[in-house]
């Protein structure tokens, strides 16, 4: 975070996927690490904007491969990394939103089958909706007032009309600017929202809301709202969970208050003991633990059972990582800068299985299959290093592209004619298969050049293989010409840009 910003401003972000816990084990340093029967292979981190706080995963350009978006609190923008389908991503591009975007959620908000974005803009006391176009581009943000300093969003159909509504946590930017509240914004069916309820808590004696989860806790078909509360000071690390029951048509009423631990930052509600009832899992930053509360009956839970994890856990998730039919737990730890894994036994108990280094100060996390191998992978957004870290499950093999040059000049030397043809060699120096998707000439002078794409465009190169692009300078008219050759591939950091110039003497 930037200087002068409270330490609590790194608190948990929640990705809208399944349940978004941990264990302390082995650190890797650039090599694959075996954790029980799990292997996670780090790939190159990808830079995004300044201080990413939120993260969302989805196929934003509808090419069949998962992409990553982050909301960046210091650069006031959203960064988009388009996936290559093998766990690597193209170079980032960003677009501006409101002030201090702290959280990012995704879903089809206007019912057109295309993923949209909702971002909590803490500096502007509002959330903004960006409708997707299906090609990785979004409409301009449409703002909706939510409350003081929104920092978390959950999307679900609250009022039963088959569109996604929004529950927003307004923490006053982590306990600094009361009043503290959470709000319900109902979708009017076209991705436009109206504020239906706002709950301002006046009796919590300095507590502010930190995380939210939506789940049907009493089996009536309506999602109920669970909110974690904590205090901003480490000297008074109080906290609890409040549960609000959905009465239908988007109306919620207070139901339960549950003592669930200290300095609570994130909450999720999976069925970890496979009894058909949703349980309660919360991160406790002050005690470096995850607390598990098993649901006994609607709204009633056991006392918290503590799972020791990394230092300052801020985000938790549940997925079956080892394909044994039991939910496993994954946690992002802010201070130890790590992601931890605990394997579930299916009865509510867990076994530590690994501890993996990620970037500096992870604040958000997603668990999805980025390389289409059927195994869930891990991604974290890292506020301290301004990047995302990707951990691929299994022994990942990544291609690496090499170009013989990134600049080609066609020019005349004295009375000699300009060189008119240049072979550009493209080779794969990595382990995975390199796929050349397209080769395109761009720029105002692109008509002055041509390229023979036949040997490369659409090619799949195994390790050590190469292909050649024969580029020609075709103009006969005197002048100086410039163009770009864009090569789109599935290696990290693409697309590749080769600059072309040509000169014909007058």
Number of C-alpha atoms within 10 A of each C-alpha: 20 13 6 6 11 15 14 20 19 26 26 32 31 32 27 20 19 14 23 27 34 34 29 21 16 15 16 16 11 11 12 20 20 16 18 12 9 17 18 23 20 25 19 16 23 19 19 28 26 23 29 37 35 31 32 27 25 21 18 28 19 15 15 13 19 24 25 22 27 32 34 30 26 18 21 23 22 26 23 26 25 25 25 24 19 23 28 26 27 21 17 17 13 18 15 15 23 22 19 26 33 34 32 31 28 26 23 18 28 19 15 14 11 18 23 25 22 25 30 33 31 27 19 20 22 24 30 23 24 21 25 24 16 17 12 16 15 17 12 14 17 16 21 19 17 29 26 24 31 34 35 32 29 25 23 22 18 28 20 15 14 12 21 24 25 24 24 26 31 34 29 23 27 27 23 17 13 19 16 26 22 26 21 25 24 25 24 15 15 13 21 16 22 15 16 12 16 17 16 15 16 13 7 14 9 18 24 31 32 31 33 26 26 22 18 17 25 16 13 11 12 22 25 25 24 23 24 29 26 27 24 19 15 13 8 13 18 21 23 21 22 18 22 20 20 24 15 15 13 20 14 20 13 12 14 14 16 18 15 28 28 24 30 33 29 31 30 27 26 21 22 27 19 16 14 11 20 25 24 23 29 31 36 29 28 19 21 21 28 32 24 25 23 24 21 13 12 13 17 15 17 15 15 18 17 18 23 18 31 28 20 24 36 34 33 31 29 28 22 15 24 18 12 12 13 21 27 28 28 29 29 40 34 28 17 21 23 26 32 27 28 27 27 25 17 17 13 19 15 19 16 21 22 25 28 25 20 29 22 22 27 36 30 33 32 28 24 21 19 28 21 15 15 12 17 22 23 21 26 31 37 32 28 20 21 22 23 28 23 27 26 27 25 18 15 19 16 20 22 19 22 15 14 11 12 14 13 17 17 20 18 15 10 8 7 8 12 17 15 16 15 16 16 19 15 20 21 23 19 18 14 18 22 24 21 20 15 15 21 15 20 17 12 11 17 18 15 18 23 17 18 14 17 13 12 22 20 15 18 17 22 17 17 11 13 20 20 19 18 17 19 18 25 13 18 11 11 10 11 15 21 18 19 22 24 17 19 20 26 26 27 22 21 19 19 20 16 17 17 23 19 24 20 17 15 7
